[in-house]
């Protein structure tokens, strides 16, 4: 599956947050979908969006849940120095 998350440019995030989100999201998605090759991209764009290519409707729903859980638990995995 190819998963692309775009974050609105107007969203203020700390340095390194986009890369950290991509890494954590990759870890979580790959642990859930162990039988597939997954490509995850997180980048800034004009608006927030989630695209899931190569998956079923149920896959997009599950990826949405994983993304929401990952975002809400950022205090646990995103460490700023």
C-alpha positions as CSV (number, residue, x, y, z in Angstrom):
1,X,0.0,0.0,0.0
2,X,1.1,3.6,-0.6
3,X,0.0,5.9,2.2
4,X,0.4,9.7,2.0
5,X,-0.3,12.0,4.8
6,X,-0.3,15.8,4.1
7,X,-0.2,18.4,6.8
8,X,-1.4,21.9,6.2
9,X,1.5,24.4,5.9
10,X,-0.4,26.6,8.4
11,X,0.0,23.9,11.1
12,X,2.9,24.8,13.5
13,X,4.9,21.7,14.4
14,X,8.2,21.5,16.3
15,X,11.4,20.8,14.2
16,X,11.7,17.1,13.3
17,X,8.0,16.4,13.9
18,X,7.2,15.5,10.3
19,X,10.0,12.9,10.1
20,X,9.2,11.6,13.6
21,X,5.5,11.2,12.6
22,X,6.5,9.4,9.4
23,X,8.7,7.0,11.3
24,X,6.2,6.2,14.0
25,X,3.4,5.8,11.6
26,X,5.5,3.5,9.5
27,X,6.3,1.4,12.5
28,X,2.6,1.1,13.5
29,X,1.3,0.4,10.0
30,X,4.0,-2.1,9.2
31,X,3.3,-4.0,12.5
32,X,-0.4,-4.2,11.6
33,X,0.1,-5.0,7.9
34,X,3.0,-7.4,8.1
35,X,2.0,-9.2,4.9
36,X,2.3,-6.1,2.6
37,X,5.0,-3.8,1.5
38,X,3.9,-0.3,2.7
39,X,5.3,3.1,1.6
40,X,4.5,5.9,4.0
41,X,5.0,9.6,3.1
42,X,4.3,12.5,5.4
43,X,4.8,16.1,4.0
44,X,3.5,19.6,4.2
45,X,0.8,20.7,1.6
46,X,-2.0,23.1,1.3
47,X,-4.4,21.1,3.4
48,X,-4.6,18.0,5.8
49,X,-5.3,14.8,3.9
50,X,-4.8,11.1,4.0
51,X,-4.5,9.0,0.8
52,X,-4.3,5.2,0.8
53,X,-3.6,3.7,-2.6
54,X,-3.6,-0.1,-3.2
55,X,-5.9,-0.9,-0.2
56,X,-9.6,-1.6,0.4
57,X,-12.0,0.8,2.0
58,X,-11.5,-1.1,5.3
59,X,-7.8,-0.5,5.0
60,X,-8.2,3.2,4.7
61,X,-10.5,3.2,7.7
62,X,-7.9,1.2,9.7
63,X,-5.1,3.5,8.5
64,X,-7.2,6.5,9.6
65,X,-7.5,5.0,13.1
66,X,-3.8,4.2,13.3
67,X,-3.0,7.8,12.2
68,X,-5.4,9.2,14.8
69,X,-3.9,7.0,17.6
70,X,-0.4,8.0,16.5
71,X,-1.2,11.7,16.5
72,X,-2.9,11.6,19.9
73,X,0.0,9.7,21.5
74,X,2.7,12.0,20.2
75,X,3.7,12.9,23.8
76,X,4.8,9.2,24.2
77,X,7.0,8.9,21.1
78,X,8.0,12.4,20.0
79,X,10.9,13.6,22.1
80,X,12.4,17.0,21.5
81,X,15.8,17.9,22.8
